[in-house]
Amino acid sequence: MILESAMLYVTKGNESAFEQDFAKASTIISSMTGYIHHELYKCMEADHQYLLLVQWETLEDHTIGFRGSKEYQQWKEILHHYYDPFPKVEHFVKVSL
């Protein structure tokens, strides 16, 4: 399992519309092969900043499967116009202690 993280900076004043559209777009990502779970958090100090966490079975499920899909084009149409700057996406693996 890998964890995708994306810090989302939504243009100020569009937070409510973004949250509504994100709820719609969630059905897209949750239908993808390799998808496990996702969560969206709103920053308490800066209400236009969000943290998106998505669990995928493999890195390729996200980078090739999702991003290379027609569904990703729908995701982009719904959400990408809200971001300024564009999110930095990173992937993490759990460290066994």
Order of alpha helices (4+ residues) and beta strands (2+ residues): beta-alpha-beta-beta-alpha-beta
